[in-house]
Amino acid sequence: DALRSQMALYTSPGLIISQVLSWAVYGLSVLFAYFDWKTLRDRGIPRPFHWAWSFLASSVYGIGRGVVTHRRGAGGKVVMWIAIAVLAVVAISVFAFTAWIMAITFEEVSRSPLYSTY
């Protein structure tokens, strides 16, 4: 019974949908990076930042693309700053969410009869 309840966590529809959606977003970010790289190349930008960097993270491609296109004289700083802003917002959001969850957890643990303050 304990094993069944633990396995239910890993086979829940919510988790499976979340995993599939995250892989879809990852795949789409790589695909869009490829299309962007191809468009920059077709516009005559010499050696644009390669799309394969998006396999690491889409933000790596966004920042790299901004730096390389700016150095090639084709603008691109906006893309870089948007990628940096998204990274900052995500980092702050994750930190705030983690702090909120930890505060709730500590509150619940402190109310537990198993917890004692010596």
RADATA-V503435 format. One record per residue. RES is the residue in three letters. PHI is phi in whole degrees, -180 to 180 (* if undefined). OMEGA is omega in degrees with one decimal (none if undefined). Layout:
BEGIN
res-><RES | RES>
phi-><PHI | PHI>
omega-><OMEGA | OMEGA>
END
This chain:
BEGIN
res-><ASP | ALA | LEU | ARG | SER | GLN | MET | ALA | LEU | TYR | THR | SER | PRO | GLY | LEU | ILE | ILE | SER | GLN | VAL | LEU | SER | TRP | ALA | VAL | TYR | GLY | LEU | SER | VAL | LEU | PHE | ALA | TYR | PHE | ASP | TRP | LYS | THR | LEU | ARG | ASP | ARG | GLY | ILE | PRO | ARG | PRO | PHE | HIS | TRP | ALA | TRP | SER | PHE | LEU | ALA | SER | SER | VAL | TYR | GLY | ILE | GLY | ARG | GLY | VAL | VAL | THR | HIS | ARG | ARG | GLY | ALA | GLY | GLY | LYS | VAL | VAL | MET | TRP | ILE | ALA | ILE | ALA | VAL | LEU | ALA | VAL | VAL | ALA | ILE | SER | VAL | PHE | ALA | PHE | THR | ALA | TRP | ILE | MET | ALA | ILE | THR | PHE | GLU | GLU | VAL | SER | ARG | SER | PRO | LEU | TYR | SER | THR | TYR>
phi-><* | -67 | -65 | -63 | -70 | -70 | -68 | -62 | -64 | -87 | -115 | -70 | -58 | -61 | -68 | -65 | -63 | -62 | -65 | -63 | -64 | -67 | -67 | -65 | -63 | -60 | -63 | -65 | -66 | -67 | -62 | -66 | -64 | -63 | -62 | -65 | -61 | -65 | -65 | -62 | -64 | -68 | -80 | 95 | -75 | -71 | 44 | -66 | -57 | -70 | -64 | -65 | -63 | -69 | -65 | -70 | -171 | -64 | -68 | -62 | -65 | -61 | -69 | -62 | -62 | -62 | -66 | -68 | -67 | -66 | -67 | -86 | 82 | -116 | 75 | 98 | -66 | -63 | -61 | -63 | -70 | -65 | -62 | -67 | -64 | -63 | -59 | -65 | -64 | -65 | -63 | -65 | -64 | -64 | -62 | -65 | -64 | -63 | -62 | -64 | -64 | -65 | -63 | -63 | -63 | -64 | -62 | -68 | -65 | -68 | -84 | -68 | -69 | -78 | -90 | -134 | -102 | -78>
omega-><178.8 | 178.6 | 179.8 | 179.9 | 176.7 | 179.2 | 178.3 | 177.2 | -175.2 | -179.8 | 179.7 | 179.7 | 179.7 | 179.4 | -179.2 | 178.1 | 178.6 | 179.6 | -179.6 | 179.2 | -179.7 | 176.5 | 177.8 | 178.2 | 178.2 | -179.9 | 178.6 | 179.0 | 176.4 | 179.7 | 179.3 | 176.3 | 177.3 | 179.7 | 178.8 | 179.2 | 179.9 | 178.7 | 178.0 | 179.1 | 179.5 | 177.3 | 175.7 | 177.1 | -179.0 | 176.5 | 176.9 | 179.6 | -170.8 | -176.9 | -176.2 | 175.9 | 179.9 | 174.6 | 176.2 | 176.5 | -179.9 | 178.9 | 177.0 | 178.4 | -178.8 | 179.4 | 179.2 | 178.8 | -179.9 | -179.4 | -175.8 | -179.7 | 176.4 | 178.9 | 178.9 | 176.6 | -177.3 | -178.8 | 175.2 | -178.9 | -178.5 | 179.3 | 179.8 | -177.8 | 174.8 | 178.4 | 179.1 | 178.9 | 178.1 | 177.3 | -179.2 | -179.9 | 179.5 | -179.6 | 178.9 | 179.5 | 179.2 | 178.4 | -179.3 | 179.5 | 178.6 | 178.3 | 179.2 | 179.4 | 179.1 | 178.1 | 177.4 | -179.4 | 179.8 | 177.4 | -179.5 | 179.4 | -179.0 | 177.1 | -175.7 | 176.5 | 178.1 | -179.8 | 178.3 | 176.0 | -175.6 | none>
END
